[in-house]
Amino acid sequence: MPYIMNNELEYFQFESFDRSRIEHGIFTRKGGVSPQPWASLNLGGTVGDERPNVVENRRRIYEVMDRRVESIFDVWQVHSDDVICTNTPRPLDSAHEKGDAILTDNPDITLFMRFADCVPILLHDPVRGVIGVVHAGWLGTVKKVVKRAVEKMAEQYGSFPGDIFAGIGPSIGTDHYPVGADVIEQVRAGFDGRAAEVLSDTNGKTHLDLWTSNAVLLEEAGVKSVEIAGICTACDLGRWYSHRAEHGKTGRFGAFIALAT
C-alpha cells in the first residue's frame, strides 16, 4: 500500500498523481493527541473531542506537509452538490462556507476536508494547474457532486475533463454498506440504466458501492484517469475512522491537497 510515515503521522497517496506538481495526503488516525474514542489524529470539531486536540492534530498535519496552517481552505460539509471555488484561504477565526466540493488554482492555498466513511475524491488538472477535493456520501453521490465539481473546473478554470486525474480515497466498502429502500430508490433514479453496476444483493440485503458509483460519475463527466484506493474504512479501524463500524462514536480523518510551490 502506498502509505507514507512522517513524524508518527501516516498518510495515503495516489500513485497516479504527479507528486512533483501537487502535495497531497489522506491521513490515517495515527499520530495525534486525541483520546478514545477519537484516538488519535481526529480532525472533526463537532464529534465531542476537545478543540485544542483538533487544533494540535491539524497543526501536525500542516507541519508534516510543510505548509502554513493559515493557508487552509475548508468548508462545513453538508452532503450537498455545492462546489466552491476559492482564491483565498479561510481566516482561522471565520465561519465556514457550506459545500461539499472545493477547488482552487492558487498554489498558496491548501484544500482540506474531513471524512469517516464518506468518499474523499481528489482532483488534479496538471494542464491548467487546478486542484479539488470532493466529499461524497451516498447523498452527495446521488446528487452527483463529483460530476458537478468536474463541470465547475471546466466552467471556472477552462479545464478539459480528459486532462483531470481523479483519486477515490479510503471510504466504506460495499460489503459494509447495506442501504435501505429510500436510498435504493434514489440510486436507481439517479443512475438509471447503470444502477445494476453500483447496487448488489447479498444475504437478503442491498449494498451500495460508493467507489464504483463515483467512478461512473467521473467517467460520465469525461475524466479518463480514475484511481480507486480500494481501502475500506470499516475493515481497518486501526488506521481509519468509520462512522458505521464505530456506531457514530469516532473521529474524522483529513484529506489534504495543494499545488506544489
N, C-alpha and C positions, 0 to 999 in steps of 0.2 A: 504494500500500500504506500502511496506517495505522502507519507507523513513526515513532518519536519519537527525536530525538537530544538528549542532555543530557550535558555534560561528557565527550564522546567515547564515551559508552555509548549503545547503540541498543536500543530495545525495541518490541515489537509490542503494540498494544492492540485489543481488540474494539470495534467501532463500536456494537454494540447495548447495551453496558454503560453504565450511568449513572455518568459519571465524577465527578459531584458526590456520589455515595453510596459509591463504592469507589475505592481506588487499586490499580491492577494493571499488570502488565507481564510479558511473556515476553521475556527478554533474549537478544539475539544474542551471538555470541562476540567482539564488538568492544569495545575499550576497557579491557582488563585487562592484567595483568602476567605471565601465564604464557608460557613459551617454547614453541616447537614440541615435540611435535605437538599441544599443548593450547592453542596460541595462540588468543585471549589472555585471554578472560574465563571461564576454567574454574572451575566450582563443584563439580567432583567431587573428593572427598577420597580416593578409592580407585582412581584411574586412573594413578598414577605421578607426578603433579605434586607439587611440594613444598608442604607445608601452609601456610607463610607466604604463598605466592602465592594459594592458595584463600581464606585469611582476608582478604587485601587485596582480592581480587575481590569477595567478599561485602560487605565494608565499603563499596566503591564503589557497589554497588547500593543499599544502605541509605541512603547519603548522597544519591544521586540521588532516591530516593523520600521523602527527608526523614523517615526513621524510625530509631529506635534499633535497633542490631543485637540488643540484649538482648531485643527484643520477638519474636524469631523463634520459630516452632514448625515444626520439620521432623522427618522420620522416616527410618528405614532402610527403603528401598523394596525389597520382596521379591517382587513380582509376585503379590500375594495379592488377596483381596476384603475385607480387613480395613479398617474405617473407624474412625478415631479422632476423637473429639470432645474439644476442649480448651478450658479456661477460663484456662489459664496458659501462659506461654512455656516453652520448654525451656531450662533453665540451660545456658550455653555449655560448661560443663565436665562435663555429664552425658551419659550414654549415650542413644542414640536408641531410641525405641519402634519396633517393626516394624509397617508398614502401608503402604497404597497409596491411601488417601483420608483427608484431614484436613479437619475442619470446626470453625468457631467462630462465636460471636455476640458476641465481646468485641472492641471497637474497639482495644484496647491490644495486640492480638496480630497479628503478620504471619505468614501462612502461606507456606511456601516449599518447593519441590520441584525436583528436578534431572532432566534429560532428555537423550537423544541418539538419537532415532528414535521412542521410545515417545510416546504421545499425552498431552500436557498438557490437561486439561479443567478449566476454571474455572467455578465455580458461584456464583450470587448470588441470594438471595431478598430483594428490597428491602422486602417487607412485614414479614417477621419479623426482618430485619437479620441474615442468616446468609450466610456465605461458605464456599467449599470449593475444594480442589484435588484432582484425581484423577490418578493415574499409571496409564496403561493401555497396556501392550504387548499382544502377541497373547494371552498367557496371562491377563492381567488382563481383557482384553476378553471372552475365552471365559468367564471366571468372573463376568462382568457386574459388575465393581467399580463402574462409574459408576451403574448402576441401584441397587446397594446403597447408594451414597452418597446418592442422592435419597431412598430409603426411610428412611435414617437421619436426614436432615434433617426428614422428617415426624415420625418417632418421637421424636426428641430435642428438636426446636425448634418443632414444630407447623406446619412449612412445608406449604403446598399446592403440589404439583408444578407446577400451572399458573401459579404466580407466579414460578417459578425461571427465571432466564436462564442459559443454558449456552454456553460458548465452547470449541470444539475447536481447539486450537492447532497450531502448526507441528510436523510429525512426518513420518515416512516415508510417501511416497505410494504408491499402488497399483502404478504402473509399476516401482518399485524394490523391491517387496516380494513376490517369489516365495516360496512356502511349500511344505513337504514334506507327505508323506502323513499323518503323525501330526497336524500342525496342521489339515490339511483335514478329517480325521475329527472332530476336536474342534469345529471351527467348525460343521460340518454338524449335529452333535449339539446344540450349544448354540443355534444359530439356526434349527434345524428348517426350517420352510417358507420362511424368509426368507434362507436360506443363498445362494441364487442372486443376491441383491442385493449380497452382500459378497465373493463369490468369482468370479473371471473367469479364463478361459483365454487366454493369449497366447503364441504361438510355442512351443507344447507345454508351457508351464509354467502352474501355477495361482497366481494372485496374490490377496492379501488386501487389502481396502480397510478400513483401520482407521478412517478418517473416517466412512464410511457405517455401519460396524458400531456405533460408539458413538452415532451419531445415531439409529440404530434403537433402541438400548437406552434412550436418553433419551426417545424418543417412547413406547416401551412403558411407561416409568415415569411418563408423564403430563406431561413437560416440553414446552411449546409453542414456546418461543423457543430455537432452537439455531443458533448462528452457527459456520460452518466456515471457518477461516482459509484453507484450500486451499493451504497452503505446504508444499512437500516439503523436508525437511531434506537429503536426499541430492542434491537438484538445486541447492542453493546453499550450497556449503561455505565460501564467503566470509563467510556470515552464521551458519550453523548447524553444530553438531556432528552427525555422523552415524556411529553405530557401524558400520553396514553398509558405507557408502560409503568409510569410512576404515579398514576392516578392524580395528576394535577399538582402534586407536591414536589416541585422540581424547579430548576433554574432555566436560563436561556443561554445558548451559545451564540457566538458572534461571527458574522461574515464581514470581511474587510476587503476593499479593493481600492487601488489608487493608480493613476498613471505614473510611470517612473519619471523622476525629475533629473 
